[in-house]
Amino acid sequence: MRVVVCFPGCLLTLRIFAGLLSFASGFYLPGLAPVSFCEPGKDEQVPDCRSEIELFVNRLDSVESVLPYEYTAFDFCSAPSEKRPSENLGQVLFGERIEPSPYKFKFRVNEECSHVCTKNYNTEKQEEKIKLDFLKKGMLLNYQHHWIVDNMPVTWCYEVEASQKFCNPGFPIGCYVTEASQPKDACVVNTDFNARDTFYLFNHVDITIFYHVVENEAAGARLVTAKMQPRSFKHTNSDHPDCTGEPMGINNKFTGELKVAYTYSVKFVEDKNIRWASRWDYILESMPHTNIQWFSIMNSLVIVLFLSGMVAMIMLRTLHKDIARYNQMDSVEDAQEEFGWKLVHGDVFRPPRKGMLLSVFLGSGTQIFIMTFVTLFFACLGFLSPANRGALMTCAVVLWVLLGTPAGYVAARFYKSFGGEKWKTNVLLTAFLCPGVVFADFFLMNLILWGEGSSAAMPFGTLVAILALWFCISVPLTFIGAYFGFKRSAIEHPVRTNQIPRQIPEQSFYTRPLPGIIMGGILPFGCIFIQLFFILNSIWSHQMYYMFGFLFLVFIILVITCSEATILLCYFHLCAEDYHWQWRSFLTSGFTAIYFLVYAIHYFYSKLQISGMASTILYFGYTMIMALIFFLFTGTIGFFACFWFVTKIYSVVKVD
């Protein structure tokens, strides 16, 4: 399958990868192979060719609420008890609930105003009144349907600013006109939606399915696009609807009996221009973010070039002169005149306070770093494209579970070099501290979702499965890594550590710990904040994220920026004769997570329309998980960069 979108930086890797697969006649990702469709009657003559097209429905979500709900929660037309398609771990974690629908089509068989079902509501009956009120709540909060045909979203395309067409992979349940006759959300598309304090239900859809006839490759045709237009009709005869007349309005104070007939029309159109491999492109191209992405990349590259120039100047000029001068000091008198970072050579590798906690953070950070790198690399190759639902989260979770060994190894190795002896405590904390905090937060959020009846609430069986992955795979692998880490000899430092700690002189404002840590996170955050906007949009505004090539490049830039900013500040602090660099290097880079948290709060109040206590708690609960992961990730990068820098500069200085 051709990759939907890939940044040019990935092209070389893709060509190599494609070359390795060139011996195969065709290559498709598992579950993403094309399906051929034939007209009724021909499907029996042609093998592997279907005539029936199934439409699946997914959970409904809203930009005004963090709580998604299953399709059946809103009392829509449901299919007879059919087997639901299996969902992977990533889909379950994201709250996706795909199930069959009563909408069934035959290939190239057009239908006009087909009746699906009729729902009856009587406000005098409590159960039916609750269902109708919940439907109204869904329209008020602009909950969106998400339909799927041939593993492809059914899109609602409409014009936005500057006559540009935007294709939304979802469409609303309905809309609401306020008491002040102010139409909300989708009510602006039709002037007939004008009654005060009234809900308008989209109970009819016009579906257009575009197909491409495959020549010289396989029999039948392939579906390349599915578009729809939601409509509202108050059918005069709900048992035999004709899809004409005024819209289906439901007054907010309505009492009595109400009949709602759901209908659809479908037509098939041949499109010779769109190929199956590029059928997602029209959705992605309608999202005008590419220019902003390039601006973000250029902004980040300028920061990287600035930092690289500063580091190069320090390494090539200042450090080179320092090292040459220090190595020429032969007499005792010269040695007594030492100044700068050379003075603290006997203390620079002194074990830090709370070395146990730092080593545990480094182990967990290493685990997250490798997981992120591998996940983004596979996403850049197209394996984790939007068509492969839930694959991104599944890949990340599986990698995290399997990377327990490097986490245990790194934590044990550094804890031993810090002079620690409580190796059992170190292993247990590495295996349980950070994952335990994340799981506890996640479990509390899940309890809220359970209480609200949301589809995002993880089933008890899935929770048990995650705990089994953690305790039965990740924890033993962490113990194995820790065993090899403690078995190896401690890290040899280039200089000896004095028995008596050197007194640190009084520091200026800029070389004190807190100002340096606060300043250190600004530049790394400046490299990612534009990309962060699109990631948060993808998570909370339910927009499709597909620019993994950009994200992979931003990831590389972030690693370089964190490393260089930490090295710069580390050098300045050493020159000020402050040798407590271990925690400072971790916190300097890790402080980027605090800026991320501040930005997430700003995003909540300025970009989202989320209402309700439960949704607010869920937003900040999940944001805290992301901030903790980001803190460990960036902090580990800063520590390793500073550790390499300190080891390098003191290894080339003669010390008596």
C-alpha positions, 0 to 999 in steps of 0.5 A: 500500500502506498503511504498516504502522506510522508515528509520528504525526510522519510523518502530515502528510508522508504526507497530502501524499504521498498527495494527490500520488498520489490521481490513481492508482487504486492505488499499490503499492511495486515488488514489493509488489503483492497477489497473488490466489489461486483454487482449482485449476481456477478459476485458468485461468478468472480472469486473474492468479489463482494456485492454487499457493502457494509456500513459500520458505526463508531463511537460518537464524540464532541469537541464540547465534551471529553466523554465519547458514547457508543452509537447505541447510547443515543437510541438510533436504528441498530442492526440485528445482533451481529458479530462486532468487528474485533478491536485492537488494544489501541482502539479500546484505549481511545474508546473506539467502539465499532459495530455493525449498522442497519445500513446495507447497500448493494454495489451499484444499486442506487436507492432513494429515501430507503426507510431504516426504522422509526423511533417512537417517544412519549414524554409521559413515559419516563424511559422514553423521555430519558432517551429523548432528553439524551438525544437532545443533549447530544445535539446541544453538545454537537456530538458527531457520528463516525461511519465507516465504509470499506475501512474508510471514513464517510465524510461530510464535505462543506465549504469554509473560508475562501471557498475552500472545501473541508472534509470532516470524517464525521457529521453531527447528530443535529443542531440547536437554535437558541431562544434568541434565534441564534443557530448553533453549529450545523444549524447555520447551513440551512435557513429553514432551521429558524424556530426558537429553542428548537433542536433539528435532528439529522434523520436522513443522509444522502450517501455518494460512494465513488468507485474505481474499476480496476483494469489488468489487476483484479476483477471488480471495482474498488471503493475510493471515496464515501461522502454524505450530506446530512438532512432533516425531514419531518416525514408526513408518513413515518412508515412510508417516508418520501424525504420531502417537506419541512425539517424535523424540529423538536421544541425544547419544551415538547411534550406528547408523542413523537415519531422519528423516521430514519432514512437514507439515499445512496448512489454510486459514481465511477471516478477514474481519477482516484486510485485506491492507494490514494483514497485518503488524500482528499481528506488530508489535503482539505486540512490546510496545515502544511505551510504552518508545519513548514514554518514550525520546522524552519522556526525550530531549525533556526533555534537549533542552528543558534544553539549549535553555534553556541555549543561549537563556539564553547567546544572549539574556542573556550574549552580548547583554550581552557584545556590547553592552558590547564594542561600546560600548568606544570608548577605548583604555583600555576596549579594554585591559580586554577579557576573555572570548571577545572577547580571542581574536577574532584567533585564533579562526579560526586554522587547526587542527593536522591540518587535512587530517584534519579536513577529510577527516572533515568530508567523510565525515561530511557524506556519512553525515549526508545518507545517514542523513537521506534513508534515514530519511525514506523509511523513515518514509514506508513505502518501506523497510518490513519487507515490502520485504526488504533495501531499507533497506541497499540505499537506504543504500549507493546513497545513500552512493555517489551522495553523493560530490560533497558529501563532496568539496565540503565537504572541499575547501572547509574544507581551503582555508579552513584554508590547505591547498595539498595539494589532491590529497592531500585529494581522495584521502584524502576518497575513500579514507580512511574508506571504505577503513577500513570496507571493510578491516574488512568484508573481514576479517569476510568472510574469517572468514565464508568460513572458517566457511561462513556464508551471510553471506559475501559472494560474490566477485562482489558484492565486485567490484560494491561495489568497482566502485560505489566506484571507478567512481561514488563516487570520480569524484563525490568528485573532481567535488565537490572540484573545485568546492570548490577552485574557489570562494574560501575561506570569509570569516571575520568577523574577521582572524587575527593573525600571532602566536598568542595564548598560552592561559592555564592552564585549570581542570580543567573547561575542559581539552580531555579533561574537556570532550570526555568530558562533551560526549558524555553528553547526546547518548548519553542521548537515544539509548541506549533506541532503541539497545537496539532497534536492537542487538536488531534486528541481533543478536537478529534481531528485526524493527525497524519503528519508523522514525517513532520513529527519525526523531524520535530522529535529529532530537533527536540532531542538536539535542542534539549541536549545543546541547551543543557550542555550550555547551562551545564558549562556555565554552572561548572565555570561558576564552580557549582558541581551539582550538575546531575539533577540540574541537567535532568530538571533543566531539560525536563522543565519543558514539560512544565511549559507543556502543562501551561500551554495545555491549560491555555489551550483548554481555556482558549481553544476548547469549548469543553463544559461539565465537571467530568470532562474538565477533570478528564482533560486535566487528568490525562494532561498530567499523564502526558506531562509526566511522560514528557518530563521523563523523556526530556529530562533523560535526554538532558542528563545523558547529554550533560553526562557525555559532555562532563565525561568528555571535558574532564577526560582530556585534562591532566589531573595530578 
